[in-house]
Amino acid sequence: MTPDVRPLVAGNWKMNGTRAALDQIKAMAAGVDGPLAEKVDALICPPATLLYVATALSTDSPLMIGAQDCHQNAAGAHTGDISADMIADCFGTHVIVGHSERRSDHAETDHLVRAKAQAAHAADLTAIICIGETAEERKSGQTLDILKRQLALSVPDGATAEDTVIAYEPVWAIGTGLTPTVEDIEAAHAFMRAELASRFQAAGRTMRILYGGSVKPGNARELMAVENVDGALVGGASLKASDFLAIYNAYEALTA
Ligand code: PEP
């Protein structure tokens, strides 16, 4: 955790969830509507098809709803894409950009991720910018170099602690059940904090840095307690309300 930084527990449903899954959103909206919401934010990013209904279901709850990607342009001839304005129009508040699955499935570059983050900011959305090394990069000792490059190139100038969240997601930890050691997470987050503080000064000292990659109810408390870990980006374990809420509620002990 970082002193005076409000943690964020964010769920990424990826390409999962039809209308039947809206019951999970309802349960999450009810589950986060308690005293912990005064200290910890909760966000779910369902597929774009569920965005509008999901925001309607959570209007009376602190649960926020976001999207998983946006186009870098405001509008135009881009079949199949959605713009940041469209997300905001559905009352979404956040958008994930640069997730490793977008970087690998769609060959997204740091340059493009930065443009998407800028598009998000122009629509008054908070951009959750994902970075992280592959297994090969880690094995060859390049982790911090990769994080330095991705932070430098994917995060736009002028990013603030309000409009930008960094999500550190080691690619090899996503969906594998593997996580770095607590010491490795601490070292990576300390490095990112120093990079952000040097580039963005005060904003960089309080910009949230989430950890993502196989976060589960069983390891959330240990991982979220690490210095400079300001929340989680959760994939698989965010599909079920009971798991997502168990991760969110790990903060009961951490913020007591
Ligand atoms: C993710 O895809 O952002 C993620 C962290 O997935 P998982 O929690 O399933 O590893």
Residues whose N, C-alpha, C, O or C-beta is under 5 A from the ligand:
A	BS01	PEP	N12 A173 I174 G175 T176 G212 G213 S214 V215 L233 V234 G235 G236 A237
